[in-house]
Amino acid sequence: MIYPHLSVYDNIAFSLKYRKIAKTELRQRVAEAARILELEPYGSDGPAVHFGGHRLHVPPAVVAEHPALEQYLGRDIVLGIRPESMQDADLAHDGDPSAIIELPVKLREELGSEVHIHGAIGTAAHVSGSESDDVHSLATMVARLDPRTTIAEGQVARVRVNTGGLHFFDPGTGASLRR
C-alpha cells in the first residue's frame, strides 16, 4: 500500500519501522530498495518542502545555510522560489528528478531574451478570510525560462528548481528563516 501523505522514503520504510528495525539498517535497506526501484533521489530521508501537491527535497547544504529550519521540521513554512531559480527540465543539464516539479501552464509570456510561464500550483501561502477561495484559485508560480523552451500554454511543464535558491519564511511573522 502507498500512503500519498508520506514521502517515498517513509513509504518504503513503513513496514520496517513497524518491525522496529534499527535506524542504521533501516536507512541501508531503504536506500537499497530505492536503488533497485530506480527511486534513489526520492529515497532520501532528508527534509523536504511540500506545496500544491509537489515535494522538493532540501539538500543538506541548503539546510546548513538556514539553521533556523531545524526548528520548523514537520511544521508549515512559507516557501519562496524566485523565477530565475527555475528552468525547463528538458533544457537543464542536471537531471536530478527530486528537483523537478510539474506545473500546468496557464500563461506563456515571450519577453525577447527570456520566456515567463505562469503555472498553477493549487495552493497559496497566506490565505485567510472570505476571499481565500478566490486567492486559492489564482495561486500561480512564475518561472523565467530560456527562450529556447518549447513549453506552451495548456501543457504541463516539467520545471527544474534550483534548490540552492529556495527562501524560507515563518508563516506567522514573515521573518526569513536563515539563522
N, C-alpha and C positions, 0 to 999 in steps of 0.2 A: 504494500500500500504506500502511496506517496501522499505526503501531507503538504499542501500548497503553501501553508504559512511558515514552513520550515525551510531552511537553506538546504542545498544539495548535501552539504556536509552533515547536517543534522538528520536528514532523511536516511543517509547511508549509515550513520552511527546509531540510529534509533534503537534497533534491536540489540546492538552491542552494549549500549548504555543500560538497557533493561536487564541484560545479563550481568551487569556490573563488571565489565571488562576493565582492566587497569587503563588509565589515561594514555600512557605511552603506547601500549599495544593497540588501543582503540585508534589513536592517530595513525599508526602504521597500517592498520587494516583498512581504515577509511581511505588513506592515500593509495593503497594498492587497488582497492575496488574502483576508485576514481580513475586510476591509470588504465585499468582493464576496460572500463566503460567509456574511455576517452573523455572523461569529465574532469581532468586534472585541474584546470583553472577554477572549477566550481567546487572542488573537493577540499578547499581551504577552510579552516575553522577560524580564520581571521575575521575582523569586523567588516561589516558591510552596511551600506545605506540602502533603504528601500523607499521607493517613491513611485506612485502611479503604476504599480504592477511591475516595476523594474527593480533589479537588485544589482548594485555595483559593489564589488569587493574593494575595500580600502586597504591599499598596500601598507605594510609596516612602516615604511619611510614616511608616509603621509601622517600616520598616527603619531610617529615620533615628532613631527613638526607641529602637531596640535595636541600637546599633552593634556589639555583640558578635556579632550574627547573621552579619556578614560572614565571620567565620572558620568558620562552620558551613555555608556554602552547599555543597550536594551531600552533606551528611552527615546522619545521623539526629539528630533532636532530639525532646524531649517537648513536645507541644503542649497548652496549656491553654485551654479555651473555657468561660467561666462561663455558667451557664444564662441569665442576664439579657442575655447578648450574642447571643442568638438570638431570632428571631421568625418567625411564619408568613409565608412569602414572599408568599402571596396577600393578606395584610393590610398588607404593608410598602409604603411609598411609594417606596422606592428599589428599582428592579427590576434592579440590577446582577447579571447572570447568573453572573459569576465569584465571587460571594459566596453562592451558593445551593448547598446540598447536599441530597441526598435520603436520608431516614432511614426504614427500615421501623419502624413504631411498634409496640413491644411492650406498652406500658402508657400509659394516659392517666389523670392524676390531676386531678380538679376540686377546686380549693382556693379557691373563692369569687372573689376578685379576680384570680385567675390560674389558668392550666392548665399542668401539667407533663406533658411527654411524654418517654418513655424510648425512645430509638431505637437499634437495633443498628448498630454501626459496623464489626464484623468484625475488629477488632484491639484490642490493649491496649498501654499504654505500657510498663510494667515487668513483663515476663513472663519467669520463669526457673524452673527446677526441675521436679519431677514434676507439680506442679499447674498447669502452664502451659496445658494443654488446657482445663481447667475454667475458668480465668480468661479465656481467649480466647473461649469460648462465651458468657460472661457480659458481654463488653465492650459497654457502652452509653454513650450520651451523653444528658444530660438538658437539655431546653430549657424555659425558662419563657416561656409564651406568653400573649397577650391572651385573655381569656375568650371573646371573640367567635369564636375559631378553631373550625372545624368538623372539624379533624383528629381521626380516631378510631383506636382500636386496630386493627391489621391493615392499615391503609393505609400508603402510602409518603408521608411528609410532605416537602414542599418547605420547607426552613428556610433563612432568610437569616441569615448570620453577620455580625455587626459586626466586621469585620477589625481595626478600631482597638482592640478589646478582647481581642485574642489575647495569650496569655502563652507564652513560650518558655523551655525549661529544658534544661540539659545532662543527657543520659541517664545519664552515669556518676556525677555528683556531685549532681544535682538542683538545682544553682545556677541562679538566674534569669539569662537572657541579656539583660540590659538594657544594661549599659555595656561 
